[in-house]
Amino acid sequence: MPLRPARPVIAAGPDLVRHYEQPAGEHGIYGSALIAVAIDARRLRLPLLSLSFLEAAAPGYLSDQQRSQADPDWFTGALAYARTLIKDTTRPLQEVPRPSGMGALPGVLRLADYLEQHGRQTRWGRCPPPSFWEAASVHLTNGADLTHLADAARARGRFRYASLLYGAAVRMGSLEARVVLARTREYAGDREGALRLVSPAAEQGYIGAMVLLALLHNRAGDRPTALGIAHAAARSGAPHARLALGSFGREELCSSNTR
């Protein structure tokens, strides 16, 4: 059986946008808020959306009056609105198929491609509200996703939320987030805190952590330890490791090739 062409989905695009931007019915405005959360999440590199994240992030996309008038079961109605089948073809928020086998992943949704493209054009200059970052720090469980969002928060000057998200990413095992937080601790004058954060990542062979750990020891005056870590990082063959460790002196670093 041949696959259905994509043309009907494209034809439904304007109706998807209208459903989002001109919400109707008792739960329309709340469903539109869920779609807005999904648009912001997708443009900040978060592809999959848990229901708990959507529910926690949505209040920041609503006015005080809209929130005060919400029924106790507002999320059920909002989710139904955001999952409405448009022109018997597509939905704003869609189920995510399992990586293998049949069926959909439970408790997870994704944004329709057409709305993703529309959202990138209409919301590109907007910063998500506090509820978005706070919900992400509590309800996301993927270290890479948390790190991406922390980077996005930092780039937008939301430093408190960036720190919150990096901390959550560390708890979820992100080695990259450990390095970022360790640099923050060092800049704040907390070298011991930086060492505690970065050492576990360096022990696992994460090059960025090894580079920072070597620099921290070097700045503390412990040059033998710093050079040992520097040589190990340089032997990894990663170009950025040798470049970042140039402050140790070309002659000393080059000696790592003969040890």
N, C-alpha and C positions, 0 to 999 in steps of 0.2 A: 504494500500500500504506500503510495507516494506521500511525502511530507506535505502538509498544508503550506501554501505560500505565505510569506510575511505581510503581503499587501493588506489583508483585513486588519491586522494589528496597527499598521501605519494609518489606515483610514480611520481607526478609532482614536487616534492620537488627540485630535482636538476635543473629543468628548472626554477623554481622560483629564485633560487640562481644565476643562469646564467643571468637571466633577470636583476637582481639587480647589480651583480658584473661586467657584461660585457655589459653595456648599448649600444644600437645601435639606429641609427636614429637621426633626428634633435633634438628631445626632450629627448633622452634617458638619457643623463647625468643629466638633471634636474629632471627627474622622479626618477633616482637612488638616488639623494639627498633627495627627499621626503621620500623614503624608509629608508634611513639612519637615518633621523630624527625620523621616527616611531620606528626604532629599538632601538635607544637611549631612547626614551620616554618609551617604553615598559619595558626595563630592569631597568628603574628607577621608575617603578610602576605606570606609567601613561597609563591606558588601552585604553582610547578613545581619538581620535585626531580630533580637530576641523580643518576645512580647513584654517581658518585664522591663526591658530598656525603653521600649516605646511608651509604655504606660507612665514610667517615672519621668521621662523627658518632656512629655506633652504639655504639662501645665505652663511651662515657660513660653509656649506659643499661643497662649490664650490670655485674654484680658482678665482683670480682677472680676468684672461682672460675669463673664463667661464661666469662670471657675466657680464662682459662688452659686451660679444657677445650675451647675451640673448635678445630675441625679447620682445616687450611689452606684448605679450600674452603668455609668457613663462610658467606661472603657469597652464594655461589651457592645454597646450601640456604636461607638466610634469605630471599633474594629470591623463591625459589619459594614459600615459605610465605606471604610477604606478598602474593604474586600469586595465591594460591589462589582458584579460582572458588567462590563461596559460593552454594549452592542453585541452581546453573546460571544465576545472575542477575548477580552483581556481584563485584568483587574489592576487597580493602582498598586496594591500590595499583594504579592503573589507567594505561593508556597514554593519551597526550595526542594528539588528532588534529592533523594539520597545519593551519595557518591556511587553506590552500587546497589543493585537490586531494585525493588519496586517501592513506591510510596514516597511520601514527603518527610522531611526532617520535622520532628515535633517541636512546636514552640518557636519556630524561626520563620521569618518572612524576608522577602527582598522587594526592592522597588522596581516597577515597570521601567524598561529601558527608555521608553519615550518620555516619561516623566523625569528620568535622570537627565536626559539631554535638555529638557525644558528647564529644569531646576538649576542646572549649571549656568544657564543664561540669565535667569531671573533672580537668583539668590547668590550669585558669585561674590558680591561685595558685602554680604551680610555675615555677621558673626553669630553663631548659635548662642542662645541664652544660657544663663548659669545652670538651669535644670538639665540641659543637654550634657554638659561636662560632668556634673555631679552624678547623673544617672549612669553615664559611661563608667565612672570610677567604681561604682557599686555593682553594676549588673553585667559588665563585660568580663569575659574570662580568658580571652586570648591575649597573650603578652604582646604580640606584634601589633594587633589592632589598638591596644591601649597605648603603645609607644607612638604609633602614627598619630593618634588623636592628641597625645601630649605634645608632640612636635607641632601640630596644628594650633593648639592652644598657645604655645610659646610664641609662635610666629605672629599671632594676633594680639600679643601683649597680655594674654590671660595667664600670668605667671603662677598665680595661686592654683588655678585649675591644672596647669601643666605639671606642677609639683605633685598634686594629688593624683594625676593620671600616671606619672612616672612611678610613683610609689605603688600604685595598683599593679602596674606592669612588672615591677620587681617581684611582687608577691606571686605573680603568675609565671615567674621564671625568665623574664626578659633580661638577657645579659646586656643588651644595648642600653636599656633603661638604667641599669646599675651604673654604667659609665657616665651617662648624662647626669644622674643625681650626684655621683661622686665628684664630678667637676663643679657642680653647684656648691657642694659642701666645701670644696677647696677654696673657691672664690670667696666664700663666707668666712674663711679662716679656720674652718674645722677640718684640719688635715687628718686627724684620727678617724673622724666620721667618714671621710673620703676613703681612707684605707680599708675600713671595715666594709664599705659598700663594694669597692672594686676588686678586692682580693679574691672572693669566691669566683668571680667571672674570669680573672686572670688564671686561676688554678685550673679552670676548665679549658684553657687554651684560647680564649677569645682575644684576638689580637689587639683590638682597641683597648681592652682592659689591661693587657700586658704593657702596652705603650704608656698608658696613664700611670700604672703602678710604678714603672721604672722612673718616670718623671717625678712622681711624688717622693720616692726614696732619694732621688738625686737632689731635689730641692731641700730635703731634710738633712742633707750632708752624708747620707749613707751611700756613698758612691760604689763600693764593691757589690752591694746587693742590687743597686740600680743597674750596674753594668751586666750582672748576671742575667737579669730579666731582659735587658736590652738585647743581649746576644741571642737569647732564646727567641725573642720576637723577630729579630732580624733574620734568624735562620729559617723562619717560617716561609720566607720568600715573598711575603706581601710587600709590594712596593711602598705602600703608605706607612708601613712600620719603619722602614729604613729612613724615609723622609722625615717622619715625625720625631725620630730619635737622633736627628742630626746634631742636636745640641750636645750630644755626648762626645763629639769629635769624630771626624772621618776616620782617623787612624785606628781608634779603638773599636769602632763599629766594623771596619773592614776586617779586623782580626777575627771576627766571628766566622768568617769563611774558612779559617785555617784551624779552628778548634774542634 
